[in-house]
Amino acid sequence: MVFRTLILKVSGLPVIRNFVRNSKLVRPVVGRFIAGERLSQAMSTAESLADEGFLVSLDLLGENVASVEEAALAADAYIEVIEAIAKSHHCEKINISIKLTALGLDQGDEIAEANYRRLLEAAKPHSIFIRADMEGSPYTERTVEMVEKVHRDFPGLTGTVLQTYLYRTRDDLDRLVGQNIRLRWVKGAYLEPETVAFQDKAKVDEDYLELGKRLLVRARYPAIASHDEAIITQLKEFAESRDIPKHLFEWQMLYGIRRDLQGLLKEEGYNVRVYVPYGDAWYPYFSRRLAERPANVLFILRSLFKK
Ligand SMILES: Cc1cc2nc3c(=O)[nH]c(=O)nc-3n(C[C@H](O)[C@H](O)[C@H](O)COP(=O)(O)OP(=O)(O)OC[C@H]3O[C@@H](n4cnc5c(N)ncnc54)[C@H](O)[C@@H]3O)c2cc1C
């Protein structure tokens, strides 16, 4: 946790941000986690993964916007993604993950909601599922409320994400499962204060396992999103012991992380969805991936010193 906090803080410094964004030496490392800057590159990655038997969620990178106009442009860009998926012969295997801050949450709930609904109108004829990613804790309640509200008009077509590290998550889990809203289950990737989130990784891992079991039993097609092999093994054993069929849930992992494990789970007959991020606004996503694993930072440092 100390390493994670340090990297998330350092990566927020303008001098570091500018260096990493502009350094040609860092690019190959960025390419491990991001499928390119253009939609055509992301679609080609998504279709190759689908050819191999994976499911995919496309994430057009980009978070908080500065104006209503930018939020509308972000919505247009997401609609372009939805249209590209609709044209793909793998349409039923590819869905989309979105950020409500990109759709204008900072400009007002009504702005973000109108844009979110616009995406769902575009996705509905093709049954393309839209998941609202969960961002930092200042947005949690507004995200949960908005997904609940919009889900009433688009049942089954949208869902969100719950983060184990937040104290409030146990209540949110019951609240959203009770409304049959599809959930992705993650440990949580943001820098959160102890007023809202557990700081102890062991506690987060323990709760991830315990509440993950609850989701497997009670939730509508839950997505267990983790690269933690020990926890995945225990959840697999749990699902088998309860005769929960493999098609009633899915594993999710990030593009470029634990490809070996992604392949193994797929070979065992599970649904495995790869989350494929792309776009030029890759810096915040990239920083969170670095913070999750010291080896990723070492990898960058090594590539800098090798040159
Ligand atoms: C599909 C998907 C969607 C997500 N959506 C959200 C979201 O909406 N909101 C949110 O807050 N978080 C999201 N996350 C991130 C999540 O909260 C965690 O930060 C991230 O998954 C790392 O936690 P972990 O469960 O893999 O376990 P950890 O205990 O962090 O890692 C377990 C093992 O996984 C491997 N690993 C983990 N991360 C990396 C990495 N970056 N590079 C290389 N190896 C790694 C390592 O082997 C590590 O030992 C998402 C994660 C996934 C997989």
The ligand as a Gaussian input file, in Angstrom:
#p B3LYP/6-31G(d) Opt

LIG

0 1
 C      -11.324000      -5.636000     -15.903000
 C      -10.953000      -4.701000     -14.802000
 C      -11.651000      -3.517000     -14.643000
 C      -11.345000      -2.652000     -13.601000
 N      -12.138000      -1.547000     -13.371000
 C      -11.898000      -0.783000     -12.295000
 C      -12.764000       0.292000     -11.949000
 O      -13.771000       0.564000     -12.625000
 N      -12.465000       1.035000     -10.841000
 C      -11.372000       0.762000     -10.048000
 O      -11.156000       1.444000      -9.045000
 N      -10.535000      -0.255000     -10.370000
 C      -10.759000      -1.016000     -11.455000
 N       -9.909000      -2.052000     -11.747000
 C       -8.600000      -2.160000     -11.037000
 C       -8.689000      -2.899000      -9.721000
 O       -9.365000      -2.108000      -8.762000
 C       -7.281000      -3.224000      -9.189000
 O       -6.584000      -2.034000      -8.958000
 C       -6.447000      -4.082000     -10.126000
 O       -7.226000      -5.074000     -10.732000
 C       -5.297000      -4.781000      -9.337000
 O       -5.839000      -5.618000      -8.367000
 P       -5.841000      -7.224000      -8.429000
 O       -7.200000      -7.693000      -8.071000
 O       -5.324000      -7.697000      -9.739000
 O       -4.929000      -7.684000      -7.229000
 P       -3.495000      -7.265000      -6.715000
 O       -3.402000      -7.843000      -5.339000
 O       -3.237000      -5.825000      -6.911000
 O       -2.537000      -8.067000      -7.686000
 C       -2.475000      -9.491000      -7.689000
 C       -1.445000      -9.919000      -8.722000
 O       -1.911000      -9.527000     -10.024000
 C       -0.827000      -9.100000     -10.828000
 N       -1.044000      -7.665000     -11.140000
 C       -1.963000      -6.822000     -10.609000
 N       -1.886000      -5.601000     -11.157000
 C       -0.872000      -5.662000     -12.055000
 C       -0.289000      -4.720000     -12.939000
 N       -0.738000      -3.459000     -13.014000
 N        0.736000      -5.126000     -13.728000
 C        1.182000      -6.407000     -13.686000
 N        0.668000      -7.351000     -12.854000
 C       -0.337000      -6.984000     -12.053000
 C        0.413000      -9.298000     -10.011000
 O        0.894000     -10.582000     -10.300000
 C       -0.092000      -9.223000      -8.582000
 O        0.739000      -9.892000      -7.690000
 C      -10.237000      -2.958000     -12.749000
 C       -9.547000      -4.152000     -12.905000
 C       -9.888000      -5.032000     -13.895000
 C       -9.157000      -6.322000     -14.002000

